[in-house]
Structure formats: C-alpha cells, structure tokens
Amino acid sequence: MVDFIGSYVTVSTKVRREVVERAKRLGINLSEFPRRKLKEKVEGEVELITRRLIELSDVLDAIDIERIVRHVREDRGS
C-alpha cells in the first residue's frame, strides 16, 4: 500500500442536521468517524483483491507468457 505522509485532501458531504445532532449526543467524533470508515473500507477492498489474486495464483502461474509473446510476434509479422 502506498502511503503519502502529510498528503491530505478535504472530503466534505451534506448530512441532515438531525443526524449530526444525534451523532454529537452519542459522542461520535464527526471528524474521525468518516476518516476511519473510509480507511477501513479501502483496506478491506485491498485485502479482498489480495485474497482473490492468491486464489488465482495457480491459474496465473499456468499461463505461458513466452508462448503468448511468440504468438503475438507471429501475428504482427503476418
């Protein structure tokens, strides 16, 4: 995972006033919550992709790259 230390962007959204008021009453940190949830979601997606690649590793290992390159070069020569 690439981590750009000190590199931030601002993300904003509109939320109903009632939701914000309830969140405050519940002690939810309105700055930290979306930051943490977004990070969790992205890390979960990266983990899912990693697991899928591991599951496909046998299939990917079986691909004969040299054969594909040879066929592409032959087709270009035609």
C-alpha positions as CSV (number, residue, x, y, z in Angstrom):
1,M,0.0,0.0,0.0
2,V,1.3,3.5,-0.9
3,D,1.2,5.9,2.0
4,F,1.8,9.6,1.2
5,I,2.8,11.0,4.6
6,G,1.5,14.5,5.0
7,S,-0.6,14.4,1.8
8,Y,-4.2,15.2,2.6
9,V,-7.3,16.2,0.7
10,T,-10.5,17.6,2.1
11,V,-13.7,15.5,1.7
12,S,-17.0,17.1,2.6
13,T,-20.6,16.0,2.4
14,K,-24.0,17.2,3.4
15,V,-25.8,15.4,6.3
16,R,-29.2,16.1,7.8
17,R,-29.0,18.3,10.8
18,E,-30.8,15.7,12.9
19,V,-28.2,13.1,12.2
20,V,-25.4,15.4,13.2
21,E,-27.1,16.3,16.4
22,R,-27.8,12.7,17.3
23,A,-24.2,11.8,16.5
24,K,-22.9,14.5,18.8
25,R,-25.2,13.3,21.6
26,L,-23.9,9.8,21.1
27,G,-20.3,11.1,21.4
28,I,-19.4,10.3,17.8
29,N,-16.4,12.3,16.6
30,L,-17.6,13.8,13.3
31,S,-14.1,14.3,12.0
32,E,-12.6,10.9,13.0
33,F,-15.6,8.7,12.1
34,P,-15.7,9.2,8.3
35,R,-11.9,9.2,8.1
36,R,-11.7,5.9,10.0
37,K,-14.6,4.3,8.0
38,L,-13.1,5.3,4.6
39,K,-9.8,3.9,5.6
40,E,-11.4,0.6,6.8
41,K,-13.3,0.3,3.5
42,V,-10.3,0.9,1.3
43,E,-8.1,-1.5,3.3
44,G,-10.9,-4.1,3.1
45,E,-11.0,-3.8,-0.7
46,V,-7.2,-4.1,-0.9
47,E,-7.4,-7.3,1.3
48,L,-10.2,-8.7,-0.9
49,I,-8.2,-8.1,-4.1
50,T,-5.1,-9.7,-2.4
51,R,-7.1,-12.8,-1.5
52,R,-8.5,-13.1,-5.0
53,L,-5.1,-12.8,-6.5
54,I,-3.8,-15.6,-4.2
55,E,-6.8,-17.8,-5.2
56,L,-5.9,-17.2,-8.8
57,S,-2.2,-17.7,-8.5
58,D,-2.3,-21.3,-9.8
59,V,-4.2,-20.1,-12.9
60,L,-1.9,-17.2,-13.4
61,D,1.2,-19.4,-12.9
62,A,-0.1,-21.8,-15.6
63,I,0.0,-19.0,-18.2
64,D,2.9,-19.5,-20.6
65,I,3.9,-15.9,-21.2
66,E,6.6,-16.8,-23.7
67,R,4.1,-18.7,-25.8
68,I,1.8,-15.7,-25.8
69,V,4.6,-13.4,-26.8
70,R,5.6,-15.7,-29.6
71,H,2.1,-15.8,-31.0
72,V,1.7,-12.0,-30.8
73,R,5.0,-11.6,-32.6
74,E,3.9,-14.1,-35.3
75,D,0.6,-12.3,-35.8
76,R,2.4,-9.0,-36.1
77,G,4.7,-10.5,-38.8
78,S,1.7,-11.6,-40.9
